[in-house]
């Protein structure tokens, strides 16, 4: 039985001379996890896990007679069952199930300007149930072919209680949508297959390939052209669709001098759909639902990874280098033209050296 907890809090403060301008950004995370391990037999091993997580972020700013505050909060209750099963020699299976209950308060904004108070209209918490089951098998098909195949099925239910004010194109409220507690508002689901294979070309070299599909129902939304602290976690909803990632990878691996040196070259391509960012007109708008500030588009990343490792001897280490591109394309950003994402890291070099003295 394992029990662990974590509490972290960061506070960033600044006040200009004379107090004409200042800001305060506290944020932090609280989590507790309980896990039970059990060996059912020599072939079956299980993990049962429960986790509670609470993340909160606040931004307070003041400039002369203007005060502004944004608050965001995410709470999650998670239960997982994971099993490892080895029915026969050469087969290693994993299977399990997971349930998450999400409570999002993605955007509460309020402020005062010249004695006039203002706040956002849609600020209720959003609730969702997320469930998933999975299975994978890692086995030797032949002496030269090793395969790992798996499938994960997931479902996301956006539920009440929830109310939303609907605005027309001129910003006037025209309707209000109301949903009762646990009333199903929107359901998303998807299958996530994955396949990887290793082909041995000889005693010291091989080719590996991989393919995977992932559905993401919880999103971090960022402003692509600023560094303002307004990144928010939001769920899939009536307007926000799940993000989908489809990744392909191919690599060549070669060992030298009785496995003293390991080398590899890998290339990959990832197609990302239903990407989310703030629209270019989002800055300064706080009275509407945060979802009304989003824009949706596509993304992709591609690159090559080069790796050399010395695995044996008193002196060991490795050198890794990645050449990569990460792009986004949104109809409402950059005139609809492709631009480099904030996660783009063109060159990434890692050098590690270790020496065993005695």
HELIX and SHEET records of a PDB file:
HELIX    1   1 UNK A   17  UNK A   19  5                                   3    
HELIX    2   2 UNK A  290  UNK A  293  5                                   4    
HELIX    3   3 UNK A  334  UNK A  336  5                                   3    
SHEET    1   A 6 UNK A   2  UNK A  15  0                                        
SHEET    2   A 6 UNK A  21  UNK A  39 -1                                        
SHEET    3   A 6 UNK A  44  UNK A  63 -1                                        
SHEET    4   A 6 UNK A  66  UNK A  85 -1                                        
SHEET    5   A 6 UNK A  91  UNK A 113 -1                                        
SHEET    6   A 6 UNK A 116  UNK A 119 -1                                        
SHEET    1   B14 UNK A   2  UNK A  15  0                                        
SHEET    2   B14 UNK A  21  UNK A  39 -1                                        
SHEET    3   B14 UNK A  44  UNK A  63 -1                                        
SHEET    4   B14 UNK A  66  UNK A  85 -1                                        
SHEET    5   B14 UNK A  91  UNK A 113 -1                                        
SHEET    6   B14 UNK A 126  UNK A 140 -1                                        
SHEET    7   B14 UNK A 145  UNK A 159 -1                                        
SHEET    8   B14 UNK A 184  UNK A 200 -1                                        
SHEET    9   B14 UNK A 205  UNK A 216 -1                                        
SHEET   10   B14 UNK A 243  UNK A 256 -1                                        
SHEET   11   B14 UNK A 261  UNK A 278 -1                                        
SHEET   12   B14 UNK A 294  UNK A 310 -1                                        
SHEET   13   B14 UNK A 315  UNK A 330 -1                                        
SHEET   14   B14 UNK A 339  UNK A 340 -1                                        
SHEET    1   C14 UNK A   2  UNK A  15  0                                        
SHEET    2   C14 UNK A  21  UNK A  39 -1                                        
SHEET    3   C14 UNK A  44  UNK A  63 -1                                        
SHEET    4   C14 UNK A  66  UNK A  85 -1                                        
SHEET    5   C14 UNK A  91  UNK A 113 -1                                        
SHEET    6   C14 UNK A 126  UNK A 140 -1                                        
SHEET    7   C14 UNK A 145  UNK A 159 -1                                        
SHEET    8   C14 UNK A 184  UNK A 200 -1                                        
SHEET    9   C14 UNK A 205  UNK A 216 -1                                        
SHEET   10   C14 UNK A 243  UNK A 256 -1                                        
SHEET   11   C14 UNK A 261  UNK A 278 -1                                        
SHEET   12   C14 UNK A 294  UNK A 310 -1                                        
SHEET   13   C14 UNK A 315  UNK A 330 -1                                        
SHEET   14   C14 UNK A 347  UNK A 355 -1                                        
SHEET    1   D 2 UNK A 162  UNK A 167  0                                        
SHEET    2   D 2 UNK A 173  UNK A 179 -1                                        
SHEET    1   E 2 UNK A 218  UNK A 221  0                                        
SHEET    2   E 2 UNK A 232  UNK A 235 -1                                        
END                                                                             
